[in-house]
Amino acid sequence: MNKKLKPLICIALIIIISIPIFSIVFARKPDRGPLEKIVYIHYKKGHAKPPGTPGNGPDKDNGDEDEDYYKLLGAKWKTLPVTYYIDITGSNLGESFVTSAIFDSAEEWDRWTNSELFSDYEVITDGSWDNDKRDYRNELVFGNYSQEGVIAVCIVWGYFRGASGKGEIVEFDIMFDTDYTWGDAKQYPTVMDLQNIATHELGHGLGLGDLYDTAAIKETMYGYSHKGDIEKRDLYFGDIAGIQFLYDE
């Protein structure tokens, strides 16, 4: 064989062998699709159900008096635990109260799973509700939402166009509307209870959607609330079933 042809033949063989290997590698790479956001708006009691409410399929239950209702976003965190950031600016509340209320909300989700969902929080003064683009921080802030009747808004950033139910959450941002007076409704029943609403919003941040069926009114993820409501501080049957479905697999 011509000596000049040997190197060329070797190179050709390497290319031929490599093509299937690269094909296998790229075939295994998940198709996450583009980075997108889903916006959950938490309305006060009495507001009409929002059109186009996000969530995959109907509310799920186990047939036991409709007690196990939950709705999935179709994505979850792949890397745990999640660190979150709290900015009390505009809350008219003390730092200790705000951080304790939100910490207790996070711990309520943690205590019902085998996974450690949330890690430590950090207090910041430059928090932002990231409606336009993500900033790689899971932030809870206070601000004035433009629409009336809104208690809080949660934006969930992630990759939602992969295989059904296999999407990935990469960030959430929560804003508590300063149209309301926030505080501890156990002590002051005329205020909007921060722990109550924070527990609901953090449920979105973990991958659960809103519920609007009246049979699910006791669930933390029920889509409405009101001043003095503290019932949603504690998870109900459906909330527990949903979070365990996501993170106790």
Contacts in CASP RR format, 6 or more apart in sequence:
PFRMAT RR
TARGET T0000
AUTHOR 0000-0000-0000
METHOD contacts of the structure
MODEL  1
MNKKLKPLICIALIIIISIPIFSIVFARKPDRGPLEKIVYIHYKKGHAKP
PGTPGNGPDKDNGDEDEDYYKLLGAKWKTLPVTYYIDITGSNLGESFVTS
AIFDSAEEWDRWTNSELFSDYEVITDGSWDNDKRDYRNELVFGNYSQEGV
IAVCIVWGYFRGASGKGEIVEFDIMFDTDYTWGDAKQYPTVMDLQNIATH
ELGHGLGLGDLYDTAAIKETMYGYSHKGDIEKRDLYFGDIAGIQFLYDE
30 162 0 8 1.000
30 163 0 8 1.000
30 166 0 8 1.000
31 161 0 8 1.000
31 162 0 8 1.000
31 163 0 8 1.000
32 159 0 8 1.000
32 161 0 8 1.000
32 162 0 8 1.000
32 167 0 8 1.000
32 168 0 8 1.000
33 159 0 8 1.000
33 161 0 8 1.000
33 162 0 8 1.000
34 159 0 8 1.000
34 161 0 8 1.000
35 134 0 8 1.000
35 157 0 8 1.000
35 158 0 8 1.000
35 159 0 8 1.000
35 170 0 8 1.000
36 157 0 8 1.000
36 158 0 8 1.000
36 159 0 8 1.000
36 160 0 8 1.000
36 161 0 8 1.000
37 131 0 8 1.000
37 134 0 8 1.000
37 155 0 8 1.000
37 156 0 8 1.000
37 157 0 8 1.000
37 158 0 8 1.000
38 54 0 8 1.000
38 73 0 8 1.000
38 155 0 8 1.000
38 156 0 8 1.000
38 160 0 8 1.000
39 54 0 8 1.000
39 153 0 8 1.000
39 154 0 8 1.000
39 155 0 8 1.000
39 156 0 8 1.000
40 54 0 8 1.000
40 153 0 8 1.000
40 154 0 8 1.000
40 155 0 8 1.000
40 156 0 8 1.000
40 201 0 8 1.000
40 204 0 8 1.000
40 209 0 8 1.000
40 210 0 8 1.000
41 50 0 8 1.000
41 147 0 8 1.000
41 150 0 8 1.000
41 153 0 8 1.000
42 150 0 8 1.000
42 151 0 8 1.000
42 152 0 8 1.000
42 153 0 8 1.000
42 154 0 8 1.000
42 197 0 8 1.000
42 200 0 8 1.000
42 201 0 8 1.000
42 210 0 8 1.000
42 223 0 8 1.000
42 224 0 8 1.000
42 225 0 8 1.000
43 50 0 8 1.000
43 149 0 8 1.000
43 150 0 8 1.000
43 151 0 8 1.000
43 223 0 8 1.000
43 224 0 8 1.000
44 149 0 8 1.000
44 150 0 8 1.000
44 151 0 8 1.000
44 224 0 8 1.000
44 225 0 8 1.000
44 226 0 8 1.000
45 224 0 8 1.000
45 225 0 8 1.000
45 226 0 8 1.000
46 224 0 8 1.000
47 149 0 8 1.000
47 224 0 8 1.000
49 212 0 8 1.000
53 210 0 8 1.000
53 212 0 8 1.000
54 73 0 8 1.000
54 209 0 8 1.000
54 210 0 8 1.000
55 71 0 8 1.000
55 72 0 8 1.000
55 73 0 8 1.000
55 74 0 8 1.000
55 209 0 8 1.000
55 210 0 8 1.000
56 71 0 8 1.000
56 72 0 8 1.000
56 73 0 8 1.000
56 74 0 8 1.000
56 164 0 8 1.000
56 165 0 8 1.000
57 71 0 8 1.000
58 71 0 8 1.000
59 69 0 8 1.000
59 70 0 8 1.000
59 71 0 8 1.000
59 211 0 8 1.000
59 213 0 8 1.000
59 216 0 8 1.000
60 68 0 8 1.000
60 69 0 8 1.000
60 70 0 8 1.000
60 71 0 8 1.000
60 72 0 8 1.000
60 241 0 8 1.000
60 242 0 8 1.000
61 67 0 8 1.000
61 68 0 8 1.000
61 69 0 8 1.000
61 215 0 8 1.000
61 238 0 8 1.000
62 68 0 8 1.000
62 241 0 8 1.000
66 213 0 8 1.000
66 215 0 8 1.000
66 216 0 8 1.000
67 236 0 8 1.000
67 237 0 8 1.000
67 238 0 8 1.000
68 237 0 8 1.000
68 238 0 8 1.000
68 241 0 8 1.000
69 211 0 8 1.000
69 213 0 8 1.000
69 215 0 8 1.000
69 216 0 8 1.000
69 219 0 8 1.000
69 237 0 8 1.000
69 238 0 8 1.000
70 208 0 8 1.000
70 209 0 8 1.000
70 211 0 8 1.000
70 219 0 8 1.000
70 221 0 8 1.000
70 238 0 8 1.000
70 239 0 8 1.000
70 241 0 8 1.000
70 242 0 8 1.000
70 245 0 8 1.000
71 208 0 8 1.000
71 209 0 8 1.000
71 210 0 8 1.000
71 211 0 8 1.000
71 221 0 8 1.000
72 165 0 8 1.000
72 207 0 8 1.000
72 208 0 8 1.000
72 209 0 8 1.000
72 242 0 8 1.000
72 245 0 8 1.000
72 246 0 8 1.000
73 156 0 8 1.000
73 160 0 8 1.000
73 169 0 8 1.000
73 204 0 8 1.000
73 207 0 8 1.000
73 208 0 8 1.000
73 209 0 8 1.000
74 160 0 8 1.000
74 164 0 8 1.000
74 165 0 8 1.000
74 166 0 8 1.000
74 167 0 8 1.000
74 207 0 8 1.000
75 156 0 8 1.000
75 158 0 8 1.000
75 159 0 8 1.000
75 160 0 8 1.000
75 165 0 8 1.000
75 166 0 8 1.000
75 167 0 8 1.000
75 168 0 8 1.000
75 169 0 8 1.000
75 207 0 8 1.000
76 167 0 8 1.000
76 168 0 8 1.000
76 169 0 8 1.000
76 206 0 8 1.000
76 207 0 8 1.000
76 246 0 8 1.000
76 247 0 8 1.000
77 117 0 8 1.000
77 168 0 8 1.000
77 169 0 8 1.000
77 206 0 8 1.000
78 168 0 8 1.000
80 115 0 8 1.000
80 116 0 8 1.000
80 117 0 8 1.000
80 247 0 8 1.000
81 115 0 8 1.000
81 116 0 8 1.000
81 117 0 8 1.000
81 118 0 8 1.000
81 119 0 8 1.000
82 117 0 8 1.000
82 118 0 8 1.000
82 119 0 8 1.000
82 138 0 8 1.000
83 118 0 8 1.000
83 119 0 8 1.000
83 120 0 8 1.000
83 121 0 8 1.000
83 122 0 8 1.000
83 138 0 8 1.000
84 102 0 8 1.000
84 106 0 8 1.000
84 118 0 8 1.000
84 121 0 8 1.000
84 122 0 8 1.000
84 138 0 8 1.000
84 139 0 8 1.000
84 140 0 8 1.000
85 121 0 8 1.000
85 122 0 8 1.000
85 123 0 8 1.000
85 124 0 8 1.000
85 127 0 8 1.000
85 137 0 8 1.000
85 138 0 8 1.000
85 139 0 8 1.000
85 140 0 8 1.000
86 98 0 8 1.000
86 99 0 8 1.000
86 102 0 8 1.000
86 121 0 8 1.000
86 122 0 8 1.000
86 123 0 8 1.000
86 124 0 8 1.000
86 139 0 8 1.000
86 140 0 8 1.000
87 123 0 8 1.000
87 124 0 8 1.000
87 125 0 8 1.000
87 126 0 8 1.000
87 127 0 8 1.000
87 139 0 8 1.000
87 140 0 8 1.000
87 141 0 8 1.000
87 142 0 8 1.000
88 94 0 8 1.000
88 95 0 8 1.000
88 98 0 8 1.000
88 99 0 8 1.000
88 123 0 8 1.000
88 142 0 8 1.000
89 125 0 8 1.000
89 127 0 8 1.000
89 141 0 8 1.000
89 142 0 8 1.000
90 142 0 8 1.000
90 143 0 8 1.000
90 178 0 8 1.000
91 98 0 8 1.000
91 142 0 8 1.000
91 176 0 8 1.000
91 178 0 8 1.000
91 182 0 8 1.000
92 181 0 8 1.000
92 182 0 8 1.000
93 182 0 8 1.000
93 183 0 8 1.000
93 194 0 8 1.000
95 123 0 8 1.000
97 183 0 8 1.000
97 184 0 8 1.000
97 194 0 8 1.000
98 194 0 8 1.000
99 121 0 8 1.000
99 123 0 8 1.000
101 183 0 8 1.000
101 184 0 8 1.000
101 194 0 8 1.000
101 195 0 8 1.000
101 198 0 8 1.000
102 121 0 8 1.000
102 140 0 8 1.000
102 194 0 8 1.000
102 195 0 8 1.000
102 198 0 8 1.000
103 121 0 8 1.000
104 195 0 8 1.000
104 233 0 8 1.000
105 195 0 8 1.000
105 198 0 8 1.000
105 199 0 8 1.000
105 202 0 8 1.000
105 233 0 8 1.000
106 117 0 8 1.000
106 118 0 8 1.000
106 121 0 8 1.000
106 198 0 8 1.000
106 202 0 8 1.000
107 118 0 8 1.000
108 199 0 8 1.000
108 233 0 8 1.000
108 234 0 8 1.000
108 235 0 8 1.000
109 117 0 8 1.000
109 118 0 8 1.000
109 199 0 8 1.000
109 202 0 8 1.000
109 203 0 8 1.000
109 206 0 8 1.000
109 235 0 8 1.000
109 243 0 8 1.000
110 116 0 8 1.000
110 117 0 8 1.000
110 118 0 8 1.000
112 235 0 8 1.000
112 239 0 8 1.000
112 240 0 8 1.000
112 243 0 8 1.000
112 244 0 8 1.000
113 243 0 8 1.000
113 244 0 8 1.000
113 247 0 8 1.000
113 248 0 8 1.000
114 247 0 8 1.000
114 248 0 8 1.000
115 247 0 8 1.000
115 248 0 8 1.000
117 206 0 8 1.000
117 243 0 8 1.000
117 247 0 8 1.000
118 202 0 8 1.000
124 137 0 8 1.000
124 139 0 8 1.000
127 137 0 8 1.000
127 139 0 8 1.000
127 141 0 8 1.000
128 135 0 8 1.000
128 139 0 8 1.000
128 141 0 8 1.000
128 173 0 8 1.000
129 139 0 8 1.000
129 141 0 8 1.000
129 143 0 8 1.000
129 153 0 8 1.000
129 155 0 8 1.000
129 173 0 8 1.000
129 174 0 8 1.000
129 175 0 8 1.000
130 139 0 8 1.000
130 155 0 8 1.000
130 157 0 8 1.000
130 171 0 8 1.000
130 173 0 8 1.000
131 155 0 8 1.000
131 173 0 8 1.000
134 157 0 8 1.000
134 170 0 8 1.000
134 171 0 8 1.000
134 173 0 8 1.000
135 171 0 8 1.000
136 171 0 8 1.000
137 171 0 8 1.000
138 171 0 8 1.000
138 172 0 8 1.000
138 173 0 8 1.000
138 205 0 8 1.000
139 173 0 8 1.000
139 174 0 8 1.000
140 173 0 8 1.000
140 174 0 8 1.000
140 175 0 8 1.000
140 176 0 8 1.000
140 198 0 8 1.000
140 201 0 8 1.000
141 173 0 8 1.000
141 174 0 8 1.000
141 175 0 8 1.000
141 176 0 8 1.000
142 175 0 8 1.000
142 176 0 8 1.000
142 178 0 8 1.000
142 182 0 8 1.000
143 175 0 8 1.000
143 176 0 8 1.000
143 177 0 8 1.000
143 178 0 8 1.000
144 177 0 8 1.000
144 178 0 8 1.000
144 179 0 8 1.000
145 153 0 8 1.000
145 175 0 8 1.000
145 177 0 8 1.000
145 179 0 8 1.000
148 179 0 8 1.000
149 177 0 8 1.000
149 179 0 8 1.000
150 177 0 8 1.000
150 179 0 8 1.000
151 176 0 8 1.000
151 177 0 8 1.000
151 180 0 8 1.000
151 192 0 8 1.000
151 197 0 8 1.000
151 225 0 8 1.000
152 174 0 8 1.000
152 175 0 8 1.000
152 176 0 8 1.000
152 177 0 8 1.000
152 197 0 8 1.000
152 200 0 8 1.000
152 201 0 8 1.000
153 174 0 8 1.000
153 175 0 8 1.000
153 177 0 8 1.000
154 172 0 8 1.000
154 173 0 8 1.000
154 174 0 8 1.000
154 175 0 8 1.000
154 201 0 8 1.000
154 204 0 8 1.000
154 205 0 8 1.000
155 172 0 8 1.000
155 173 0 8 1.000
155 174 0 8 1.000
156 169 0 8 1.000
156 171 0 8 1.000
156 172 0 8 1.000
156 204 0 8 1.000
156 205 0 8 1.000
156 207 0 8 1.000
157 169 0 8 1.000
157 170 0 8 1.000
157 171 0 8 1.000
157 172 0 8 1.000
157 173 0 8 1.000
158 167 0 8 1.000
158 168 0 8 1.000
158 169 0 8 1.000
158 170 0 8 1.000
158 171 0 8 1.000
159 167 0 8 1.000
159 168 0 8 1.000
159 170 0 8 1.000
160 167 0 8 1.000
169 205 0 8 1.000
169 206 0 8 1.000
169 207 0 8 1.000
172 204 0 8 1.000
172 205 0 8 1.000
174 198 0 8 1.000
174 201 0 8 1.000
174 202 0 8 1.000
174 204 0 8 1.000
174 205 0 8 1.000
176 182 0 8 1.000
176 194 0 8 1.000
176 197 0 8 1.000
176 198 0 8 1.000
180 191 0 8 1.000
180 192 0 8 1.000
180 227 0 8 1.000
181 190 0 8 1.000
181 191 0 8 1.000
181 192 0 8 1.000
182 191 0 8 1.000
182 192 0 8 1.000
182 193 0 8 1.000
182 194 0 8 1.000
183 191 0 8 1.000
183 192 0 8 1.000
183 193 0 8 1.000
183 194 0 8 1.000
184 191 0 8 1.000
184 193 0 8 1.000
184 194 0 8 1.000
184 195 0 8 1.000
185 191 0 8 1.000
185 192 0 8 1.000
185 193 0 8 1.000
185 196 0 8 1.000
185 227 0 8 1.000
185 228 0 8 1.000
185 229 0 8 1.000
185 230 0 8 1.000
186 193 0 8 1.000
186 230 0 8 1.000
189 227 0 8 1.000
189 228 0 8 1.000
190 227 0 8 1.000
190 228 0 8 1.000
191 227 0 8 1.000
191 228 0 8 1.000
192 225 0 8 1.000
192 227 0 8 1.000
192 228 0 8 1.000
193 228 0 8 1.000
193 229 0 8 1.000
193 230 0 8 1.000
193 233 0 8 1.000
195 230 0 8 1.000
195 233 0 8 1.000
196 225 0 8 1.000
196 228 0 8 1.000
196 229 0 8 1.000
196 230 0 8 1.000
196 231 0 8 1.000
196 232 0 8 1.000
196 233 0 8 1.000
197 225 0 8 1.000
197 232 0 8 1.000
199 220 0 8 1.000
199 232 0 8 1.000
199 233 0 8 1.000
199 234 0 8 1.000
199 235 0 8 1.000
200 220 0 8 1.000
200 221 0 8 1.000
200 222 0 8 1.000
200 223 0 8 1.000
200 225 0 8 1.000
200 232 0 8 1.000
203 209 0 8 1.000
203 220 0 8 1.000
203 221 0 8 1.000
203 239 0 8 1.000
203 243 0 8 1.000
204 210 0 8 1.000
206 243 0 8 1.000
206 246 0 8 1.000
206 247 0 8 1.000
207 246 0 8 1.000
208 221 0 8 1.000
208 239 0 8 1.000
208 242 0 8 1.000
208 243 0 8 1.000
208 246 0 8 1.000
209 221 0 8 1.000
210 221 0 8 1.000
210 222 0 8 1.000
210 223 0 8 1.000
211 219 0 8 1.000
211 221 0 8 1.000
211 222 0 8 1.000
211 223 0 8 1.000
212 222 0 8 1.000
212 223 0 8 1.000
212 224 0 8 1.000
216 222 0 8 1.000
216 238 0 8 1.000
218 231 0 8 1.000
218 236 0 8 1.000
219 232 0 8 1.000
219 236 0 8 1.000
219 237 0 8 1.000
219 238 0 8 1.000
219 239 0 8 1.000
220 232 0 8 1.000
220 233 0 8 1.000
220 234 0 8 1.000
220 235 0 8 1.000
220 236 0 8 1.000
220 239 0 8 1.000
221 238 0 8 1.000
221 239 0 8 1.000
222 232 0 8 1.000
225 232 0 8 1.000
235 243 0 8 1.000
END
